[in-house]
C-alpha cells in the first residue's frame, strides 16, 4: 500500500512483509508525471521527492493477511492514527469487515 502526498512531494510505501520494492516508487512517479503532463500540461521534477519504505510498521506472520494489512494501513493513514495493530488483531478485523460489508456501514 502506498500513500502519495502531492503537496509535500512524498511517497510512503507500506509492506507488511517488510519488502524493499524500490520499483514501486518509480512506477508511481512515472504515473504522476504522465497524469500531470496529460491533465495539467505541466512537467514535474521527481528528483526531490522523498521515498519512504516504512519499516516501523507491524508485520504479518502468515501468507494470507496481506490484504487486510493493506486495508488497515490505508484506514489508519486516512485517519492519521498511529499504527497500533498487529497480527493478533487480524481475526477481529476480518469479522468487522464482513459485518461492515453486510450492514453497508462503517463502525
Number of C-alpha atoms within 10 A of each C-alpha: 16 18 16 16 12 10 6 9 15 17 20 15 21 25 21 23 16 16 12 13 12 12 9 16 21 13 11 15 21 13 12 17 17 16 14 14 13 11 9 9 10 11 13 12 9 14 8 8 15 14 16 15 19 15 15 9 17 18 18 19 13 9 8 9 16 17 12 18 24 15 14 17 23 16 13 14 13 10 8 9 10 10 14 9 16 14 15 10 10 16 12 10 16 13 11 14 17 12 14 13 11 9 10 9 9 9 8
